[in-house]
Protein backbone atom coordinates (compact mmCIF):
# COMPACT_ATOMS: atom_id res chain seq x y z
CA UNK A 1 0.00 0.00 0.00
CA UNK A 2 1.20 3.50 -0.85
CA UNK A 3 -0.19 6.70 0.65
CA UNK A 4 0.60 10.37 0.23
CA UNK A 5 1.65 12.16 3.40
CA UNK A 6 0.87 15.84 3.94
CA UNK A 7 1.44 18.15 6.87
CA UNK A 8 -0.47 21.10 8.29
CA UNK A 9 2.17 23.76 8.73
CA UNK A 10 1.72 27.48 9.23
CA UNK A 11 -1.90 27.43 8.03
CA UNK A 12 -1.08 25.49 4.85
CA UNK A 13 -1.49 21.83 3.95
CA UNK A 14 1.75 20.81 2.23
CA UNK A 15 2.79 17.55 0.55
CA UNK A 16 5.69 16.12 2.53
CA UNK A 17 6.32 12.66 1.08
CA UNK A 18 5.14 9.19 0.15
CA UNK A 19 4.82 6.22 2.53
CA UNK A 20 4.85 2.61 1.32
CA UNK A 21 4.17 -0.58 3.26
CA UNK A 22 4.96 -4.09 2.11
CA UNK A 23 2.14 -6.53 1.38
CA UNK A 24 4.27 -9.47 2.60
CA UNK A 25 5.62 -8.21 5.93
CA UNK A 26 5.85 -5.15 8.21
CA UNK A 27 8.61 -3.45 6.19
CA UNK A 28 8.05 0.25 5.48
CA UNK A 29 9.67 2.88 3.29
CA UNK A 30 9.27 6.65 3.12
CA UNK A 31 10.58 9.23 0.69
CA UNK A 32 10.35 13.00 1.07
CA UNK A 33 8.68 14.87 -1.79
CA UNK A 34 11.12 16.92 -3.87
CA UNK A 35 8.95 20.02 -3.47
CA UNK A 36 9.17 19.63 0.32
CA UNK A 37 12.96 19.25 0.35
CA UNK A 38 13.33 22.40 -1.78
CA UNK A 39 11.43 24.56 0.70
CA UNK A 40 13.55 26.97 2.74
CA UNK A 41 11.63 26.04 5.89
CA UNK A 42 11.63 22.26 5.30
CA UNK A 43 12.34 19.98 8.24
CA UNK A 44 12.52 16.28 9.06
CA UNK A 45 9.16 15.02 10.31
CA UNK A 46 11.09 12.37 12.31
CA UNK A 47 14.56 13.78 13.05
CA UNK A 48 16.19 10.48 14.06
CA UNK A 49 14.69 7.88 11.71
CA UNK A 50 13.83 10.16 8.78
CA UNK A 51 16.53 12.82 8.36
CA UNK A 52 15.72 15.33 5.63
CA UNK A 53 17.35 14.08 2.42
CA UNK A 54 16.44 12.80 -1.03
CA UNK A 55 15.92 9.08 -1.55
CA UNK A 56 14.02 6.37 0.25
CA UNK A 57 14.29 5.57 3.96
CA UNK A 58 13.64 1.95 4.95
CA UNK A 59 12.62 0.29 8.23
CA UNK A 60 11.43 -3.11 9.38
CA UNK A 61 8.26 -1.59 10.86
CA UNK A 62 6.22 1.62 10.73
CA UNK A 63 8.32 4.70 11.51
CA UNK A 64 7.74 6.19 14.96
CA UNK A 65 6.34 9.49 13.70
CA UNK A 66 3.46 7.64 12.04
CA UNK A 67 2.89 5.39 15.05
CA UNK A 68 2.60 8.52 17.20
CA UNK A 69 -0.48 9.70 15.29
CA UNK A 70 -2.11 6.27 15.44
CA UNK A 71 -4.17 4.51 18.11
CA UNK A 72 -2.95 2.50 21.06
CA UNK A 73 -4.77 -0.36 22.79
CA UNK A 74 -8.20 1.25 23.23
CA UNK A 75 -8.28 2.59 19.69
CA UNK A 76 -7.17 -0.74 18.24
CA UNK A 77 -9.98 -2.51 20.06
CA UNK A 78 -12.53 -0.16 18.49
CA UNK A 79 -11.03 -0.53 15.03
CA UNK A 80 -10.89 -4.34 15.23
CA UNK A 81 -14.51 -4.50 16.45
CA UNK A 82 -15.60 -2.20 13.60
CA UNK A 83 -13.89 -4.42 11.03
CA UNK A 84 -15.64 -7.48 12.43
CA UNK A 85 -18.99 -5.69 12.09
CA UNK A 86 -18.24 -4.72 8.49
CA UNK A 87 -18.04 -1.00 9.26
CA UNK A 88 -14.45 -0.62 8.06
CA UNK A 89 -12.58 -2.54 5.35
CA UNK A 90 -10.13 -5.21 6.46
CA UNK A 91 -7.97 -7.03 6.95
CA UNK A 92 -5.74 -5.15 9.41
CA UNK A 93 -2.35 -6.40 8.28
CA UNK A 94 -0.12 -3.46 9.10
CA UNK A 95 0.16 -0.75 11.78
CA UNK A 96 -0.59 1.79 9.05
CA UNK A 97 -4.04 0.24 8.56
CA UNK A 98 -4.87 1.28 12.13
CA UNK A 99 -3.50 4.80 11.59
CA UNK A 100 -5.63 5.30 8.48
CA UNK A 101 -8.76 4.05 10.26
CA UNK A 102 -8.74 7.11 12.55
CA UNK A 103 -10.86 10.13 11.70
CA UNK A 104 -8.64 12.77 10.10
CA UNK A 105 -10.20 15.72 11.91
CA UNK A 106 -9.07 14.63 15.38
CA UNK A 107 -5.92 12.56 14.68
CA UNK A 108 -3.00 13.54 16.91
CA UNK A 109 -0.41 15.88 15.42
CA UNK A 110 -0.20 17.59 12.04
CA UNK A 111 0.26 14.70 9.57
CA UNK A 112 -2.51 13.82 7.12
CA UNK A 113 -2.87 10.92 4.70
CA UNK A 114 -4.51 10.32 1.30
CA UNK A 115 -4.40 7.72 -1.45
CA UNK A 116 -3.33 10.37 -3.96
CA UNK A 117 -2.37 14.01 -3.87
CA UNK A 118 -5.80 15.19 -4.93
CA UNK A 119 -7.70 12.71 -2.76
CA UNK A 120 -9.73 13.10 0.41
CA UNK A 121 -7.78 12.80 3.64
CA UNK A 122 -8.12 9.41 5.38
CA UNK A 123 -10.22 8.52 7.18
CA UNK A 124 -12.96 11.02 6.60
CA UNK A 125 -16.37 10.81 8.23
CA UNK A 126 -19.45 12.85 7.55
CA UNK A 127 -19.83 13.76 11.21
CA UNK A 128 -18.17 16.20 13.54
CA UNK A 129 -16.36 15.73 16.85
CA UNK A 130 -19.10 15.33 19.51
CA UNK A 131 -19.85 18.39 21.63
CA UNK A 132 -19.40 18.32 25.40
CA UNK A 133 -23.13 17.94 25.99
CA UNK A 134 -23.01 14.46 24.37
CA UNK A 135 -20.46 13.15 26.85
CA UNK A 136 -23.04 10.90 28.52
CA UNK A 137 -23.70 9.15 25.21
CA UNK A 138 -19.97 8.62 24.73
CA UNK A 139 -19.68 7.15 28.23
CA UNK A 140 -22.50 4.70 27.53
CA UNK A 141 -20.88 3.68 24.26
CA UNK A 142 -17.49 3.07 25.90
CA UNK A 143 -19.14 0.95 28.62
CA UNK A 144 -20.84 -1.13 25.94
CA UNK A 145 -17.47 -1.74 24.26
CA UNK A 146 -15.97 -2.86 27.55
CA UNK A 147 -18.87 -5.24 28.16
CA UNK A 148 -18.74 -6.46 24.53
CA UNK A 149 -22.36 -5.46 23.98
CA UNK A 150 -21.61 -2.55 21.65
CA UNK A 151 -23.75 -1.86 18.59
CA UNK A 152 -22.53 -0.59 15.26
CA UNK A 153 -23.89 2.81 16.30
CA UNK A 154 -21.76 2.78 19.48
CA UNK A 155 -18.63 2.05 17.46
CA UNK A 156 -19.53 4.59 14.82
CA UNK A 157 -19.97 7.27 17.45
CA UNK A 158 -16.66 6.51 19.18
CA UNK A 159 -14.59 5.75 16.09
CA UNK A 160 -15.96 7.85 13.24
CA UNK A 161 -16.77 10.92 15.30
CA UNK A 162 -14.69 10.62 18.44
CA UNK A 163 -11.42 9.24 17.03
CA UNK A 164 -9.64 7.04 19.63
CA UNK A 165 -6.28 8.15 20.88
CA UNK A 166 -3.28 6.50 22.50
CA UNK A 167 -3.45 4.62 25.77
CA UNK A 168 -5.42 1.76 27.27
CA UNK A 169 -8.18 3.78 28.96
CA UNK A 170 -11.57 4.29 27.24
CA UNK A 171 -11.60 7.75 25.71
CA UNK A 172 -12.95 9.93 22.95
CA UNK A 173 -12.24 13.20 21.26
CA UNK A 174 -14.76 15.85 22.26
CA UNK A 175 -15.40 19.49 21.40
CA UNK A 176 -15.45 21.96 24.29
CA UNK A 177 -18.01 24.75 24.49
CA UNK A 178 -15.39 27.27 23.35
CA UNK A 179 -14.62 25.24 20.22
CA UNK A 180 -11.34 23.71 21.40
CA UNK A 181 -10.61 20.03 20.96
CA UNK A 182 -10.23 17.88 24.07
CA UNK A 183 -9.98 14.26 25.21
CA UNK A 184 -12.59 12.78 27.53
CA UNK A 185 -11.28 9.80 29.52
CA UNK A 186 -13.86 7.48 31.00
CA UNK A 187 -13.95 4.99 33.83
CA UNK A 188 -14.39 1.27 33.18
CA UNK A 189 -17.13 -0.75 34.87
CA UNK A 190 -14.55 -3.01 36.51
CA UNK A 191 -12.31 -0.24 37.91
CA UNK A 192 -11.39 -0.79 41.56
CA UNK A 193 -10.60 2.88 42.15
CA UNK A 194 -11.41 6.24 40.57
CA UNK A 195 -8.62 6.55 38.02
CA UNK A 196 -10.01 9.71 36.38
CA UNK A 197 -10.05 11.51 39.73
CA UNK A 198 -6.51 10.31 40.41
CA UNK A 199 -5.28 11.71 37.10
CA UNK A 200 -6.84 15.13 37.65
CA UNK A 201 -5.48 15.22 41.19
CA UNK A 202 -1.98 14.45 39.88
CA UNK A 203 -2.21 17.07 37.11
CA UNK A 204 -3.43 19.67 39.60
CA UNK A 205 -0.59 18.88 42.01
CA UNK A 206 1.93 18.93 39.16
CA UNK A 207 0.81 22.41 38.17
CA UNK A 208 1.23 23.55 41.78
CA UNK A 209 4.70 21.99 41.69
CA UNK A 210 5.67 24.22 38.76
CA UNK A 211 5.21 21.64 36.00
CA UNK A 212 3.73 22.82 32.70
CA UNK A 213 0.67 20.58 32.36
CA UNK A 214 -2.15 20.18 29.87
CA UNK A 215 -5.35 22.06 30.73
CA UNK A 216 -7.62 19.72 32.65
CA UNK A 217 -10.84 19.43 34.62
CA UNK A 218 -12.76 16.75 36.50
CA UNK A 219 -16.36 16.09 35.52
CA UNK A 220 -19.05 13.90 37.06
CA UNK A 221 -21.13 12.14 34.41
CA UNK A 222 -23.82 9.68 35.50
CA UNK A 223 -22.11 9.64 38.91
CA UNK A 224 -18.85 8.56 37.27
CA UNK A 225 -15.66 10.64 37.14
CA UNK A 226 -14.48 11.76 33.71
CA UNK A 227 -11.14 13.51 33.17
CA UNK A 228 -11.22 16.16 30.47
CA UNK A 229 -7.87 17.08 28.92
CA UNK A 230 -7.59 19.96 26.43
CA UNK A 231 -5.58 19.01 23.35
CA UNK A 232 -2.26 20.86 23.14
CA UNK A 233 -1.51 19.83 19.54
CA UNK A 234 -4.04 22.37 18.29
CA UNK A 235 -4.07 26.17 18.24
CA UNK A 236 -7.48 27.18 16.97
CA UNK A 237 -7.81 25.47 13.58
CA UNK A 238 -4.04 25.06 13.28
CA UNK A 239 -2.47 21.64 13.86
CA UNK A 240 0.88 21.40 15.63
CA UNK A 241 3.42 18.65 14.77
CA UNK A 242 3.85 16.14 17.60
CA UNK A 243 6.45 13.48 18.46
CA UNK A 244 6.70 11.12 21.41
CA UNK A 245 9.89 10.71 23.39
CA UNK A 246 10.32 7.28 21.81
CA UNK A 247 10.33 8.76 18.33
CA UNK A 248 12.56 11.73 19.15
CA UNK A 249 15.20 9.31 20.44
CA UNK A 250 14.67 6.73 17.70
CA UNK A 251 13.81 3.98 20.19
CA UNK A 252 11.53 0.99 19.77
CA UNK A 253 8.18 1.20 21.57
CA UNK A 254 9.30 -1.39 24.15
CA UNK A 255 12.64 0.30 24.88
CA UNK A 256 12.45 1.94 28.35
CA UNK A 257 14.97 4.65 27.45
CA UNK A 258 15.90 6.96 30.33
CA UNK A 259 15.34 10.50 31.54
CA UNK A 260 19.00 11.25 30.84
CA UNK A 261 18.49 10.12 27.24
CA UNK A 262 15.54 12.48 26.97
CA UNK A 263 17.87 15.21 28.19
CA UNK A 264 20.31 14.32 25.40
CA UNK A 265 17.47 14.46 22.87
CA UNK A 266 16.47 17.92 24.10
CA UNK A 267 20.06 19.13 23.74
CA UNK A 268 20.22 17.81 20.16
CA UNK A 269 16.77 18.71 18.83
CA UNK A 270 15.27 21.08 21.42
CA UNK A 271 13.83 24.54 21.01
CA UNK A 272 14.01 26.08 24.53
CA UNK A 273 16.83 23.79 25.58
CA UNK A 274 17.77 24.95 29.09
CA UNK A 275 14.14 25.59 30.06
CA UNK A 276 13.03 22.16 28.84
CA UNK A 277 15.96 20.37 30.47
CA UNK A 278 15.07 21.82 33.85
CA UNK A 279 11.37 21.12 33.26
CA UNK A 280 12.18 17.47 32.50
CA UNK A 281 14.06 17.04 35.78
CA UNK A 282 11.17 18.66 37.66
CA UNK A 283 8.84 16.10 36.03
CA UNK A 284 11.19 13.30 37.05
CA UNK A 285 11.03 14.35 40.69
CA UNK A 286 7.26 14.80 40.54
CA UNK A 287 6.75 11.33 39.02
CA UNK A 288 8.76 9.76 41.84
CA UNK A 289 6.97 11.63 44.63
CA UNK A 290 3.52 11.12 43.07
CA UNK A 291 4.04 7.44 42.19
CA UNK A 292 3.40 8.13 38.49
CA UNK A 293 3.95 4.55 37.36
CA UNK A 294 2.50 5.04 33.87
CA UNK A 295 5.74 6.80 33.06
CA UNK A 296 6.96 5.57 29.66
CA UNK A 297 8.47 7.44 26.74
CA UNK A 298 5.22 7.67 24.77
CA UNK A 299 3.90 9.71 27.71
CA UNK A 300 6.57 12.33 27.10
CA UNK A 301 5.72 14.50 24.09
CA UNK A 302 7.31 17.21 21.95
CA UNK A 303 5.74 19.92 19.78
CA UNK A 304 7.23 21.86 16.87
CA UNK A 305 6.75 25.61 16.64
CA UNK A 306 9.99 26.40 14.76
CA UNK A 307 11.22 24.32 11.79
CA UNK A 308 13.29 21.39 13.03
CA UNK A 309 13.22 22.33 16.72
CA UNK A 310 11.12 20.33 19.18
CA UNK A 311 9.77 21.85 22.41
CA UNK A 312 8.63 19.77 25.38
CA UNK A 313 4.84 19.48 25.34
CA UNK A 314 2.70 20.07 28.41
CA UNK A 315 2.72 17.06 30.75
CA UNK A 316 -0.12 14.56 30.33
CA UNK A 317 -1.14 11.06 31.45
CA UNK A 318 0.04 11.50 35.04
CA UNK A 319 -1.42 8.56 36.95
CA UNK A 320 -0.61 8.01 40.66
CA UNK A 321 -0.58 4.32 41.57
CA UNK A 322 -1.26 3.16 45.18
CA UNK A 323 1.40 0.99 46.79
CA UNK A 324 -0.71 -2.18 46.72
CA UNK A 325 -0.88 -2.01 42.91
CA UNK A 326 2.78 -1.29 42.18
CA UNK A 327 4.41 -4.44 40.88
CA UNK A 328 7.28 -2.71 39.11
CA UNK A 329 9.33 0.49 39.09
CA UNK A 330 8.45 3.46 36.86
CA UNK A 331 8.86 2.52 33.21
CA UNK A 332 11.28 5.34 32.38
CA UNK A 333 14.56 4.78 34.27
CA UNK A 334 16.42 7.79 35.59
CA UNK A 335 19.65 6.99 33.75
CA UNK A 336 21.17 4.51 31.33
CA UNK A 337 22.41 2.44 34.26
CA UNK A 338 18.86 1.04 34.60
CA UNK A 339 19.09 0.56 38.36
CA UNK A 340 16.31 1.08 40.89
CA UNK A 341 15.28 4.75 41.02
CA UNK A 342 15.95 6.99 44.00
CA UNK A 343 16.05 10.68 44.79
CA UNK A 344 19.80 10.30 45.35
CA UNK A 345 20.24 9.07 41.79
CA UNK A 346 18.13 11.94 40.46
CA UNK A 347 20.45 14.34 42.28
CA UNK A 348 23.51 12.64 40.81
CA UNK A 349 22.35 13.24 37.22
CA UNK A 350 20.93 16.75 37.81
CA UNK A 351 23.87 18.40 36.03
CA UNK A 352 22.78 16.75 32.75
CA UNK A 353 19.60 18.81 33.06
CA UNK A 354 21.47 22.14 33.24
CA UNK A 355 20.78 22.55 36.97
CA UNK A 356 22.89 24.12 39.68
CA UNK A 357 22.85 22.93 43.28
CA UNK A 358 20.71 25.91 44.25
CA UNK A 359 18.20 25.18 41.48
CA UNK A 360 18.03 21.51 42.46
CA UNK A 361 17.16 22.37 46.06
CA UNK A 362 14.54 24.85 44.90
CA UNK A 363 12.82 22.30 42.66
CA UNK A 364 12.91 19.59 45.34
CA UNK A 365 11.29 21.96 47.82
CA UNK A 366 8.59 23.14 45.39
CA UNK A 367 7.61 19.64 44.30
CA UNK A 368 7.64 18.29 47.86
CA UNK A 369 5.47 21.14 49.13
CA UNK A 370 2.94 20.56 46.35
CA UNK A 371 2.77 16.81 46.98
CA UNK A 372 2.36 17.33 50.74
CA UNK A 373 -0.95 19.12 50.06
CA UNK A 374 -2.50 16.23 48.14
CA UNK A 375 -5.39 15.78 50.57
CA UNK A 376 -6.21 19.47 50.70
CA UNK A 377 -6.12 19.75 46.90
CA UNK A 378 -8.20 16.60 46.50
CA UNK A 379 -10.93 17.95 48.76
CA UNK A 380 -11.04 21.23 46.81
CA UNK A 381 -11.51 19.19 43.63
CA UNK A 382 -14.51 17.52 45.24
CA UNK A 383 -12.94 14.06 45.29
CA UNK A 384 -14.61 11.67 47.72
CA UNK A 385 -12.86 10.84 50.98
CA UNK A 386 -12.86 7.14 50.12
CA UNK A 387 -11.15 7.86 46.82
CA UNK A 388 -8.51 10.02 48.50
CA UNK A 389 -7.89 7.27 51.05
CA UNK A 390 -7.27 4.83 48.17
CA UNK A 391 -4.51 7.12 46.88
CA UNK A 392 -2.79 7.76 50.21
CA UNK A 393 0.13 5.38 49.57
CA UNK A 394 0.73 6.99 46.17
CA UNK A 395 1.59 10.33 47.79
CA UNK A 396 3.07 9.03 51.03
CA UNK A 397 5.87 6.78 49.80
CA UNK A 398 9.61 6.06 50.33
CA UNK A 399 10.64 8.74 47.80
CA UNK A 400 8.82 11.39 49.85
CA UNK A 401 10.59 10.11 52.97
CA UNK A 402 13.92 10.31 51.14
CA UNK A 403 13.31 13.95 50.23
CA UNK A 404 12.39 14.73 53.83
CA UNK A 405 15.73 13.30 55.01
CA UNK A 406 17.70 15.17 52.34
CA UNK A 407 15.95 18.45 53.15
CA UNK A 408 15.90 17.69 56.88
CA UNK A 409 12.17 18.24 57.12
C-alpha positions, -999 to +999 in steps of 0.1 A: +000+000+000+012+035-009-002+067+007+006+104+002+016+122+034+009+158+039+014+182+069-005+211+083+022+238+087+017+275+092-019+274+080-011+255+048-015+218+039+017+208+022+028+175+005+057+161+025+063+127+011+051+092+002+048+062+025+049+026+013+042-006+033+050-041+021+021-065+014+043-095+026+056-082+059+058-052+082+086-035+062+080+002+055+097+029+033+093+066+031+106+092+007+103+130+011+087+149-018+111+169-039+089+200-035+092+196+003+130+193+004+133+224-018+114+246+007+136+270+027+116+260+059+116+223+053+123+200+082+125+163+091+092+150+103+111+124+123+146+138+131+162+105+141+147+079+117+138+102+088+165+128+084+157+153+056+174+141+024+164+128-010+159+091-015+140+064+003+143+056+040+136+020+049+126+003+082+114-031+094+083-016+109+062+016+107+083+047+115+077+062+150+063+095+137+035+076+120+029+054+150+026+085+172-005+097+153-021+063+154-042+045+181-029+025+211-048-004+228-082+013+232-083+026+197-072-007+182-100-025+201-125-002+185-110-005+150-109-043+152-145-045+164-156-022+136-139-044+110-156-075+124-190-057+121-182-047+085-180-010+093-144-006+081-126-025+054-101-052+065-080-070+070-057-052+094-024-064+083-001-035+091+002-007+118-006+018+090-040+002+086-049+013+121-035+048+116-056+053+085-088+041+103-087+071+125-109+101+117-086+128+101-102+157+119-091+146+154-059+126+147-030+135+169-004+159+154-002+176+120+003+147+096-025+138+071-029+109+047-045+103+013-044+077-014-033+104-040-024+140-039-058+152-049-077+127-028-097+131+004-078+128+036-081+094+054-102+085+072-130+110+066-164+108+082-195+128+076-198+138+112-182+162+135-164+157+169-191+153+195-199+184+216-194+183+254-231+179+260-230+145+244-205+131+269-230+109+285-237+091+252-200+086+247-197+072+282-225+047+275-209+037+243-175+031+259-191+010+286-208-011+259-175-017+243-160-029+275-189-052+282-187-065+245-224-055+240-216-026+217-237-019+186-225-006+153-239+028+163-218+028+195-186+020+175-195+046+148-200+073+174-167+065+192-146+058+161-160+079+132-168+109+153-147+106+184-114+092+170-096+070+196-063+082+209-033+065+225-035+046+258-054+018+273-082+038+290-116+043+272-116+078+257-130+099+229-122+132+213-148+158+223-154+195+214-154+220+243-180+247+245-154+273+234-146+252+202-113+237+214-106+200+210-102+179+241-100+143+252-126+128+275-113+098+295-139+075+310-140+050+338-144+013+332-171-008+349-145-030+365-123-002+379-114-008+416-106+029+422-114+062+406-086+065+380-100+097+364-101+115+397-065+103+404-053+117+371-068+151+376-055+152+412-020+145+399-022+171+371-034+197+396-006+189+420+019+189+392+008+224+382+012+236+418+047+220+417+057+242+388+052+216+360+037+228+327+007+206+324-022+202+299-054+221+307-076+197+326-108+194+346-128+168+365-164+161+355-191+139+371-211+121+344-238+097+355-221+096+389-188+086+373-157+106+371-145+118+337-111+135+332-112+162+305-079+171+289-076+200+264-056+190+233-023+209+231-015+198+195-040+224+183-041+262+182-075+272+170-078+255+136-040+251+133-025+216+139+009+214+156+034+187+148+039+161+176+064+135+185+067+111+214+099+107+234+103+073+218+103+088+183+126+117+191+152+093+204+147+067+177+138+040+202+115+010+198+082+012+216+093-014+242+126+003+249+125+019+283+150+046+275+159+070+303+153+105+315+190+112+308+185+101+272+155+125+270+179+152+282+203+143+254+175+145+229+165+179+241+201+191+237+202+178+202+168+187+188+153+211+214+138+245+210+140+261+245+168+238+256+178+250+291+141+256+301+130+222+288+160+204+305+151+218+338+114+211+333+122+175+325+141+170+358+112+187+377+088+161+360+112+133+370+110+144+407+073+148+405+068+113+390+088+098+418+070+116+446+035+111+431+040+074+422+034+081+385+040+046+374+025+050+339+057+068+331+070+056+297+085+074+267+052+077+248+039+097+277+066+123+271+057+145+241+073+172+219+057+199+198+072+219+169+067+256+166+100+264+148+112+243+118+133+214+130+132+223+167+111+203+192+098+218+224+086+198+254+048+195+253+027+201+284+027+171+307-001+146+303-011+111+314+000+115+350-014+086+369-006+080+407-006+043+416-013+032+452+014+010+468-007-022+467-009-020+429+028-013+422+044-044+409+073-027+391+093+005+391+085+035+369+089+025+332+113+053+324+146+048+343+164+078+356+196+070+337+212+045+313+224+024+343+189+010+346+191+006+384+163+011+409+153+048+410+159+070+440+160+107+448+198+103+453+202+091+418+181+119+405+204+143+423+235+126+408+224+132+372+209+167+378+239+184+360+228+167+328+196+188+331+215+221+332+208+225+370+229+241+397+229+229+433+207+259+442+182+252+415+180+215+425+172+224+461+145+249+449+128+223+427+129+196+453+113+220+478+086+231+454+076+196+443+076+183+479+055+211+491+029+206+464+028+168+470+024+173+507-009+191+501-025+162+481-054+158+506-062+195+507-061+197+469-082+166+465-109+179+488-110+212+468-115+192+436-145+175+452-129+141+453-146+117+477-129+108+510-129+071+501-111+079+468-085+100+485-079+073+510-073+048+482-045+071+469-028+078+502+001+054+496+007+070+462+016+103+478+031+090+510+059+068+498+096+061+503+106+087+478+088+114+498+106+101+530+139+103+511+133+140+502+124+147+538+157+133+550+177+152+523+160+185+531+159+177+569+122+182+571 
